[in-house]
Amino acid sequence: MASKDTNYINYSKYPIDQFENDVDGKYNYLLQNSIKQINCDGFVSLPSFLLPDAVDKLTSCILKLEEDGVGFYSTDSHNVFLDADDQSDAMSPLHPRRIQLDSSKLIINASDLLLAKEAQAPNLDELFMSQRSVLNFISSVMQTKLYPSTDPYGKFYANIFREGDGLNYHFDRSEYSISLILQPSEEGGEFQFLPNSRTIVEGWDEMILDIDDIAEAVAPHSLEMKRPKLAAGDLYLFRGQNSLHRVSEITKGKRINIILTFNTEPDVRLNQYTLQKFFGVI
């Protein structure tokens, strides 16, 4: 198991390791602020959670894998629920369960990341998925016991977005996710997040696609599109299964992040639709 002396997590700013011995109250202060933020915004933003050395090592490892031709370049279309299309004749072709949205990105799955030759890069299983301090913190923020996904491909994975790539509107298959930003793009690549919007979208007869039109449609429900400013080392906790979100098209540079997935039940794995569409697993 990874330990504090690996100098990967910014414990001085985020004392998540003090959950059993919170003498000065800093852990409780962080926890309560995080709970307030997720209740308000649907996600928690933790700037500079990962220290620069860890960011550099992970980024170098991922770019080396890309250079070696590792990864699946996903260009398939999908609906917002990331499940099989509903072909019911009673539904409009523009119904959220029928309309197809285009996404593209290079995905390096968990299996390939764990087999990477870069021994100096942090082990993501040890750093995030099995650390008691991390699991306790995210469970406390989400106010439910969470279990890391056991999917061999999708429990965590790296996303590489090149110019022209983007991830269109969707709800995650996993209940809760961590997004670790390693390299924001120079232009584009904005994280656009609409908290607690699943029930609203499920009630639409036709899928609204324009971001301004979506914002107008949900305004009566007192929801607001969130567009946080991204920086290397930032960590986001969010309820992606219940909140419509996307990564806008990259117009300059390259965007790299890592997604780690968690659920309220143990031993949860991705459905075959998602494995084939985004990981190339048949």
Residue, then its C-alpha position, 0 to 999 in steps of 0.5 A: m500500500a502506498s504510504k505518506d512518504t511517497n510524496y505524491i498526495n499534497y497532505s499538507k493542503y489536504p490532510i486526509d490521512q488524519f481522519e483517525n487523529d484529527v487533533d487540530g480539526k483540519y480534516n473535519y474542516l476539509l470534509q465539511n467544506s467538501i460536503k457543502q461543495i458537492n451538495c451545491d455544485g454536484f462535484v468537489s474541486l481539490p486544486s493541487f491535490l497531487l504534487p507536481d512530481a507525481v503529475d510529471k511522472l504519470t504524464s510521462c508514463i501516459l505519453k510514453l504509452e501513447e508513443d508506443g501505440v498503446g490504447f484504444y482510440s474511440t470514435d464511436s457514437h453513443n447516447v447520453f445514457l451509454d447504453a444500447d439504443d432504444q429502437s422503439d417506433a414510438m420514440s422520436p429519432l431525437h429522443p435522448r435514448r435514440i439520438q447518437l452523439d459523437s465523441s473521440k479520445l484515446i483511452i489507456n485502460a487500467s490493465d495497460l497502465l498497470l503493465a507500464k514499464e515506467a516503474q517510477a510512476p505512481n501505482l494508481d491501485e495503491l495510490f487511490m483504490s486501496q488507500r484507507s485515507v482516500l477511500n474513507f475521505i471520498s466515502s465521507v464526502m459522498q456520505t455513503k460507503l464506496y467501493p472501487s470498481t473491480d473492472p479490469y479495464g475501467k476501474f481507472y483509465a487515462n484519457i488523451f484528447r487531441e485537437g478535434d477530440g471531445l467527449n460529448y454529453h453523457f451520464d457515467r455508468s459508475e455511480y461516483s468518479i474521480s477525475l485527476i487532471l494531468q494536463p489541461s489543453e491550451e484551448g477548449g477541453e472545458f469540463q461542463f457539468l450539470p448537477n443532478s440533471r438525470t431526471i430532467v433529461e429522462g423526461w425530454d422527448e427530444m435531446i437538446l444539444d446546444i449548451d446555451d439551450i440546455a442551460e435555458a431548459v434547466a433554469p426553471h429547476s434552479l440548476e446551473m452549468k458548472r465550468p471549473k477552471l482546470a489545472a495540472g494536479d487538480l482532483y474532482l470528485f463527482r456524481g457522474q451517473n446522475s449529472l449530465h456532463r461533457v468535455s468540449e472539443i479540444t481546439k489547441g494542445k492536448r488534454i490528459n486526465i485519469i478517471l477512477t471509478f467507485n460504486t456503492e456495491p462491491d465488485v461492479r463492472l462495466n456493461q458490454y456496451t461501454l466496454q466495446k464503445f470506449f475500450g474496444v473490448i469485445 
